[in-house]
Amino acid sequence: MSEHTKKTQITVDDVTYNYEDLTQEQQELFKHCIDLDRKINSTQFTLVQLSVNKEAFIKKLKDSLES
């Protein structure tokens, strides 16, 4: 009985590659891309939080100036 192992596939510019067939350097470059995507998404999430908080502080300042 043979065991079938499913290879991890990645897609770059609509071309599919088996991750295991990439060179060590290509795998590292891919890992950097994945990590940067995660960091970009996290930073965008934080930016939304900061923008909303800034708006809240501006509102509080305006309310304080009007009273």
C-alpha positions as MATLAB code, in Angstrom:
seq = 'MSEHTKKTQITVDDVTYNYEDLTQEQQELFKHCIDLDRKINSTQFTLVQLSVNKEAFIKKLKDSLES';
ca = [
       0.000    0.000    0.000;
       1.560    3.295   -1.033;
       1.024    6.448    0.925;
       0.082    9.515   -1.107;
       1.353   12.800    0.211;
      -0.267   15.949   -1.009;
       2.225   18.653   -1.926;
       1.596   22.226   -0.900;
       0.868   24.371   -3.904;
       1.413   28.092   -4.229;
       0.374   30.409   -7.033;
       2.469   33.309   -8.292;
       1.144   35.364  -11.212;
      -1.411   32.662  -12.054;
       1.273   29.958  -12.230;
       1.043   27.111   -9.712;
       4.178   25.645   -8.120;
       4.781   22.860   -5.627;
       6.289   24.493   -2.567;
       8.464   21.453   -1.889;
      10.003   21.729   -5.368;
      11.197   25.302   -4.810;
      14.804   25.980   -3.908;
      15.609   26.945   -0.322;
      16.016   30.557   -1.431;
      12.638   30.545   -3.212;
      10.965   29.074   -0.131;
      12.499   31.784    2.038;
      11.383   34.507   -0.378;
       7.878   33.060   -0.323;
       7.891   33.037    3.492;
       8.910   36.707    3.464;
       5.977   37.511    1.164;
       3.536   35.692    3.443;
       4.937   37.427    6.531;
       4.775   40.831    4.850;
       1.145   40.231    3.837;
       0.345   39.440    7.478;
       2.138   42.587    8.676;
       0.438   44.779    6.055;
      -2.989   43.471    7.095;
      -2.192   44.006   10.754;
      -0.948   47.534   10.080;
      -4.084   48.381    8.080;
      -6.227   47.109   10.969;
      -4.242   49.245   13.418;
      -4.554   52.279   11.142;
      -8.351   51.958   11.203;
      -8.282   51.798   15.004;
      -6.011   54.835   15.223;
      -8.130   56.839   12.786;
     -11.325   56.121   14.716;
      -9.649   57.053   17.996;
      -8.296   60.273   16.506;
     -11.805   61.199   15.347;
     -13.103   60.548   18.869;
     -10.466   62.831   20.392;
     -11.191   65.557   17.841;
     -14.903   65.324   18.703;
     -14.142   65.556   22.423;
     -11.910   68.578   21.806;
     -14.592   70.310   19.713;
     -17.246   69.560   22.334;
     -14.957   70.953   25.034;
     -14.248   74.118   23.027;
     -17.982   74.700   22.420;
     -18.924   74.522   26.099;
];
